[in-house]
C-alpha cells in the first residue's frame, strides 16, 4: 500500500514538473531564438543563437533522466556531440540547418501544451478527489462550501456522498494519471530516439 501511494505521489510530481519544464522550454527557445536572430547583425546575437541551438542535447538528457526516475521507462542514452570545427558563423550555420535539432526544439516547445494538460489533469486526478474525501471534515469545521455540479455541501449526508464520490474518483484518477504519465514518458523516449539518429 505504501508503495502504491509513493507511485501516485511520484506521478503527481511528474505531472507538475512536466508543466514547469514545458513552460521553461517554450519561453527559453522562443526568447532565445528570437533574440539571437534579431541581434545576429551584431557580435552578441551569433553566440547566443549558437548556444541556444546547442542546448537541445542538455535538455533532452534532463528529460531522459527525469523520465527514467519518475516513470521507470527506459530511454536510451544520447551520444555526446563533438564540437564542430570552423568559425563561429560556420558552427551556427551547421546548427541552424540541422533538421534533427529543430525537431528536438519543436518537441521540447510542444511540452508547454503537454504541461498545460498535465497541470489540469494533476488537479483533476489527484487534488480534487482528496478535497472530496475531506468534505465531511470541511463540513464539520464549516471551513468552506464545496459545490459540485450545482450541489452544495450543506448537509452531512451530502458531504458523505461527496466523500464516496471522492473515493471512487481517487481510484479512477490514479489509473488515468498513471496512463498519462506513461504516455508522456513514451513521448520523451520517441523525442530522444529521433534526436539520437542524427
C-alpha positions in Angstrom: 0.0 0.0 0.0 2.8 2.4 0.9 4.5 1.7 -2.5 1.2 2.4 -4.3 0.9 5.8 -2.5 4.5 6.6 -3.3 3.9 5.8 -7.0 0.9 8.1 -7.2 2.8 10.9 -5.4 5.6 10.4 -8.0 3.1 10.6 -10.8 1.6 13.8 -9.4 5.1 15.4 -9.0 6.0 14.3 -12.6 2.9 16.0 -14.0 3.7 19.2 -12.1 7.3 19.1 -13.2 6.2 18.5 -16.8 4.2 21.7 -16.7 7.2 23.7 -15.2 9.8 22.3 -17.7 7.4 22.7 -20.6 6.8 26.4 -19.7 10.6 26.9 -19.3 11.4 25.2 -22.7 8.8 27.3 -24.5 10.0 30.6 -23.1 13.7 29.7 -23.4 13.6 28.8 -27.1 11.1 31.5 -28.0 13.0 34.3 -26.4 16.5 32.8 -27.2 16.0 32.2 -30.9 14.1 35.4 -31.4 16.7 37.5 -29.6 19.6 35.6 -31.3 18.2 36.1 -34.8 17.2 39.7 -34.2 20.7 40.5 -32.8 22.6 38.4 -35.3 23.9 41.5 -37.1 25.9 42.4 -34.0 28.6 40.3 -32.4 26.2 39.4 -29.5 23.5 37.6 -31.4 25.6 34.9 -33.1 27.0 33.3 -29.9 23.6 33.5 -28.2 22.0 31.8 -31.2 24.7 29.1 -31.2 24.4 28.2 -27.5 20.6 28.3 -27.6 20.5 25.9 -30.6 23.2 23.7 -29.0 21.3 23.4 -25.7 18.9 20.7 -27.0 21.2 17.9 -26.1 21.4 19.1 -22.5 17.6 19.4 -22.2 17.0 16.1 -23.8 19.4 14.5 -21.3 17.5 16.1 -18.5 14.2 14.8 -19.9 15.6 11.3 -20.3 16.8 11.2 -16.7 13.6 12.6 -15.4 11.5 10.1 -17.3 13.6 7.2 -16.0 13.4 8.4 -12.4 9.7 9.1 -12.3 8.2 6.6 -14.7 10.6 3.7 -14.9 10.5 3.9 -18.7 13.9 3.2 -20.1 15.2 5.8 -22.5 18.4 5.3 -24.5 21.3 7.5 -23.7 22.3 10.2 -26.0 25.7 10.1 -27.6 27.6 13.3 -26.9 28.0 15.5 -29.9 31.5 16.6 -30.9 32.3 20.2 -31.2 32.3 21.3 -34.8 35.4 22.8 -36.3 35.5 26.1 -38.0 34.5 29.7 -37.2 31.6 30.6 -35.0 29.5 31.5 -38.0 30.0 28.1 -39.7 29.1 26.4 -36.4 25.9 28.4 -36.1 25.1 27.7 -39.7 25.5 23.9 -39.1 23.3 24.0 -36.0 20.7 26.2 -37.8 20.5 23.8 -40.8 20.3 20.6 -38.6 16.9 19.1 -39.1 17.1 16.8 -36.1 18.0 19.8 -33.9 14.9 21.7 -35.0 12.7 18.6 -34.4 14.0 18.4 -30.9 13.4 22.1 -30.3 9.8 21.8 -31.5 9.3 18.7 -29.4 10.6 20.5 -26.3 8.5 23.5 -27.1 5.4 21.3 -27.5 5.9 20.2 -23.9 4.3 23.5 -23.0 0.9 22.2 -24.3 1.6 18.8 -22.7 2.4 20.6 -19.5 -0.8 22.5 -19.5 -2.8 19.3 -19.9 -0.6 17.8 -17.2 -1.4 20.6 -14.8 -5.1 20.3 -15.4 -5.1 16.5 -15.1 -3.0 16.6 -11.9 -5.5 18.8 -10.2 -8.5 16.7 -11.5 -7.0 13.3 -10.9 -5.2 13.9 -7.6 -6.2 17.1 -5.8 -10.0 17.1 -6.5 -10.6 13.6 -5.1 -8.6 14.4 -1.9 -10.7 17.5 -1.4 -13.9 15.5 -1.9 -12.7 12.9 0.6 -12.2 15.6 3.2 -15.7 17.1 2.6 -17.2 15.7 5.9 -14.3 17.3 7.8 -14.7 20.6 5.9 -18.5 20.5 6.6 -18.0 19.9 10.4 -15.3 22.7 10.5 -17.5 24.9 8.4 -14.4 26.0 6.5 -15.8 26.5 3.1 -18.7 25.4 0.9 -17.9 22.8 -1.8 -20.1 22.8 -4.8 -20.1 20.1 -7.4 -22.5 20.1 -10.4 -24.7 22.6 -8.5 -24.9 20.5 -5.4 -23.5 22.3 -2.3 -22.0 20.7 0.7 -24.7 22.0 3.1 -25.7 18.8 5.0 -23.7 16.0 6.5 -25.4 13.4 4.1 -24.3 15.4 1.1 -20.7 15.5 2.5 -20.8 11.8 2.9 -21.9 11.4 -0.7 -19.0 13.7 -1.8 -16.6 11.6 0.3 -17.9 8.4 -1.6 -17.5 10.2 -4.9 -14.0 11.3 -3.9 -13.0 7.7 -3.1 -14.3 6.5 -6.5 -12.7 9.4 -8.4 -9.4 8.8 -6.5 -9.3 5.3 -7.8 -10.2 6.3 -11.4 -8.0 9.4 -11.3 -4.9 7.4 -10.1 -5.4 5.0 -13.1 -5.8 7.8 -15.6 -2.9 9.7 -14.1 -0.7 6.7 -14.4 -1.7 6.3 -18.1 -1.0 9.9 -18.8 2.5 9.7 -17.2 3.3 6.7 -19.3 2.1 8.5 -22.5 4.4 11.4 -21.6 7.3 9.0 -21.0 6.8 7.4 -24.4 6.7 10.8 -26.0 10.1 11.6 -24.4 11.5 8.3 -25.5 10.5 9.0 -29.1 11.9 12.5 -28.9 15.3 11.2 -27.7 15.3 8.4 -30.2 14.7 10.8 -33.1 17.4 13.1 -31.9 19.9 10.3 -31.4 19.5 9.2 -35.1 21.4 12.3 -36.3 
